[in-house]
Amino acid sequence: MTDEDAQPAKTGKGGSAQLIRVVLPQHLRTLAQVAAEVSLEVTVPVTVRRVLDALDARYPMLRGTIRDYGTGQRRPFLRFFACEEDLSHESMDAELPRAVAEGKEPLLIIGAIAGG
Amino acid sequence: MSSVRVLVGTKKGAFVLSADGTRKDWQVSGPFFAGWEIYHVKGSAVDPNRLYASQSSGWFGQIIQRSDDGGATWAPVGNKFAYEGVPGTHQWYDGTSHPWEFKRVWHLEPSLTDADTVFAGVEDAALFKSTDGGNSWHELAGLRGEGSGCSTLAPKWQPGAGGMCLHTILLDPGNADRMYIAISAAGAFRTDDAGVNWKPINKGLVSGMMPDPAAEVGHCVHHVAMHPSRPDVLFMQKHWDVMRSDNAGDSWQEVSGNLPTDFGFAIDVHAHEPETLYVVPIKSDSEHFPPEGKLRVYRSRSGGNEWEGLTKGLPQKDCYVNVLRDAMAVDTLDECGVYFGTTGGQVYASPDAGESWAPIVRDLPAVLSVEVQTLA
């Protein structure tokens, strides 16, 4: 990540956007055929909802895998972390930490440890 | 020379087992979608290279995969299964009302006439249809909803131990408007107008665990099978009891006969003999393994009642696996092949209509479903 990458970019509709880093769990990387971390252009203010909307738009095969189609809510066995904070229970419309919004830190989407 | 392709869904991925018509030497490919539960994989009768797979996970929900090259490569298609209107409620295990919630796709049934049309049976029970190769899905809501004979019955449906799943979809090859479905634990249903209206077809079923053992709905039907040449004749493995209907489900008679136990999940019909049936008796609803630790397929050549145990090549001691409802299938070669998978990860094949058996594979993850394609 360079400083240039972290600068807000202009979106097609004229609003400012930011390049956000997202780390996906292994099964979703396989499904979307991507590496561990993806970069997404997200309009500001950067929220979990906007990041997930951008993720769904860029990788349609991930729709419904992080948020339940019926409720729109985070799937119960998934959690969101950033900057060593658990954001899973924050509003999806809350602004993400500045380091995430500036692309310096990734938003981590993590599968709950529910094995044996 | 003809060949066969066995499509296996397991708790941790899908596998494709291939052999020529002798069915002796097998190639195993997979796992596909490793780590995911694959409830069902089935190919189109119109285009055998078109396969559909139900891929699901407690973490990530439902994915539908499609292959256009016989399973060599796959691509995810649509996975939005939205109930029509307000989903309403059904009975929970304790009799209280519980909201309808989509959980997973149990069964995918490709159309007999169009490779892009496919039906999906889901939990919580409903029937969906896609006409664009799985890219989008819409509910055939008459099964649960208003304008149907079932609208007052659906709130009485309740989940079986495996969930409230629509697990069986049978398409009538001679009548595109007629299809049958079955739900645990609601029973069997039929439509005669391509899914607009449905009627319960459970007369003659008796389920001792229900307050009214002969109620119109509430029966735990495990699986239903049909021979394509006689679509009015249905065979059912119920929670307990093996049943038969000769009038498209309007009434049923028990044909358990001399089975060692009439509990079980799987049932299928010989490809060329419409009166030859196969079941795998399981000890009981709490002991999901073969009686006496002996894995036996039972065959009836008389449409039920008289059954013979088939054991050659199957373990006859210390076997405590289960054979799930969608885990038995037949091929259509001249000498009908019969296949089934176990929760112990074996897939057994009989190239001689059940006379003898051999494992194709022994150590897969627990097998959830088995389908067979007979290829020219």
HADDOCK unambig.tbl for C-alpha pairs under 7 A between the chains (distance, minus, plus):
assign (segid A and resid 61 and name CA) (segid B and resid 76 and name CA) 6.14 0.50 0.50
assign (segid A and resid 64 and name CA) (segid B and resid 61 and name CA) 6.98 0.50 0.50
assign (segid A and resid 65 and name CA) (segid B and resid 60 and name CA) 4.36 0.50 0.50
assign (segid A and resid 65 and name CA) (segid B and resid 61 and name CA) 5.53 0.50 0.50
assign (segid A and resid 66 and name CA) (segid B and resid 60 and name CA) 6.15 0.50 0.50
assign (segid A and resid 69 and name CA) (segid B and resid 80 and name CA) 6.68 0.50 0.50
assign (segid A and resid 70 and name CA) (segid B and resid 82 and name CA) 6.83 0.50 0.50
assign (segid A and resid 75 and name CA) (segid B and resid 59 and name CA) 6.91 0.50 0.50
assign (segid A and resid 77 and name CA) (segid B and resid 59 and name CA) 5.08 0.50 0.50
assign (segid A and resid 78 and name CA) (segid B and resid 59 and name CA) 6.54 0.50 0.50
assign (segid A and resid 111 and name CA) (segid B and resid 59 and name CA) 6.71 0.50 0.50
